């Protein structure tokens, strides 16, 4: 860990302005784009976005010998100097640029769903690292809702395993739900938080199985990184580097493997050439435009920005947006319903202590039609720090004296948060607003409305969360409606008429354009999606490399 | 419960722990105790905002309110964006400034000059989208009719004020939040088990130290 000189300054802010080099490759860090590794040359692959998927793709492809450039809109964070144990200051880890929202349940975006900067959402995710269940890939076949994936669980099993090994996932000796019960590379986290103990007690009283979840958080040292010290600020960037992110794991490996990362560079256009193939991207840095030419372009810029970029790239033959012959670009975005349930306890709980999620149940994950809805959800014991806690109370309608009274009860509250599956619905979509941003790009408009199945699922999950808290001796007090995660908008499928990319994440319409992120998910599952996003990225890289090798053998030059 | 007006941890000041925090965190939290005067809001707007914050947050301490005002002022000037904005709602800086003007108008002059109960009544109307121009002065609130959605305005003001309040160390002390924990971490993790620097509640049958801290050591 780098020592920081100075300490507390009179100005109250770090005395030196944060310097974020924009141009990075092995042995080189530059503040200007005149030292680019490849400059005007064409590279093998240009990846837009350095998040969960982009980081994995860059590492896989660079290490396989492809010349690789990653273009990332946000900064290249340094955890030692840029991260603080503070919620307000760390809002900057989210994608704060304004999106317009609408629909029956307008979404809270920003830090709630989208990362900005190298590492993307993995910098501020909770670290819960769950595999999807088999049924998540076949909801149409099994339950008659949503659509099936063109992939099966078995297609990702190898990649889940590989990612878990790289990340040194800590997990229980036997995880009770889903297709994989362990073992995990690292032992389960030993210390348990008071809120997790409340949850375990409530579950036990009701005969519901609970478990410490698999976490992308170290339980023992790994590659020079220390185990978790229960600081609790997973969502604000892990300062000790005990929690995995692609910022500290896959991106450095990619750079060591020869990749270049251009940070603080916002892609504004995919450049198309003759023959319907992509030539590269145009991006902006400090008000100036640059170009990166590439034989393959991969959009890993997530659920809102990928459709936004594609929809505003138009030309002859793609008047409605690039890769959009199906009309599905931007359609069927999904969130997870993520209502928080608080209960008051006579004895203190102290929600600030420890890793936010240290106990979980997937006892309600599978469809049980007796409950009156299809699909299911995960429940987490979920810690909270003051800003998120008080903000939730305000969302639940408290202000003035009642708000302050509730805030004073902070240490006596326990919390359970649901992660509920939301079914795909074409009304829920990203489109272009008329309003433009500072770069002259039209802003995204994101509309979202829960469906009937979603609402019933939420009602059931909130009921179970209350029951667990009550069984632990609590008195259920507040329900804060919330969502978590974003998925879909460029779904994968075998049929070019109803999907944007194929099972290898290659656009049906543009053979050398890939989309790889949570955007390709046809369904949302009922648990935290990051591991699956990374497994899909790992598979995409493997398939892309296979294809490249075959073409090389056949003497084809793309 | 009047005994809870000071919170459950009288005597606990989380800032006493600041030497245990990393320098980045320490410096930005300490700065909240010395907020800068507003640069974007006019003095009159800042006065109205402070009065609004006093009621929204049930907070009387001028130093805490000064930080809330400074935070909102900084947001209007500096932020990359507001994450999301409902279609049809004006951008954050415009919404807040127009909103403060509307509240002054609805108060027939200065919102800050009203009695506290009258201020709360106006804010309650705003929260429910029922704020109306004062009788016989229908021109006093041109914004309200035109393009100022009331509920989003209320939520915006409340959200900005609450995130600032909950970031002020005085509130951390009041809530019994033991504060940032890097590099030392939390190690005594079970329910009812406290690290030595965590505040211990002043409660019958338990002995808190004179500083409100736990007496457990080792």
Interface residues (C-beta under 8 A of the other chain):
Chain A: X4 X6 X7 X8 X9 X11 X12 X13 X14 X81 X82 X83 X84 X85 X86 X87 X88 X89 X92 X94 X95 X96 X97 X98 X99 X100 X101 X102 X106 X107 X108 X109 X110 X111 X112 X191 X192 X193 X194 X197 X198 X229 X230 X231 X232 X233 X239 X240 X347 X348 X349 X350 X352 X353 X354 X385 X386 X387 X389 X390 X391 X393 X394 X399 X400 X401 X403 X404 X405 X407 X408 X410 X411 X433 X445 X446
Chain B: X4 X7 X8 X18 X21 X22 X23 X24 X25 X26 X27 X28 X29 X30 X31 X32 X34 X55 X56 X57 X58 X59 X71 X79 X80 X81 X82 X83 X84 X85 X86 X87 X91 X120 X123 X127 X155 X158 X159 X162 X163 X164 X165 X166 X167 X171 X172 X174 X175 X176 X177 X178 X179 X180 X181 X182 X183 X184 X185 X186 X187 X189 X190 X191 X192 X198 X201
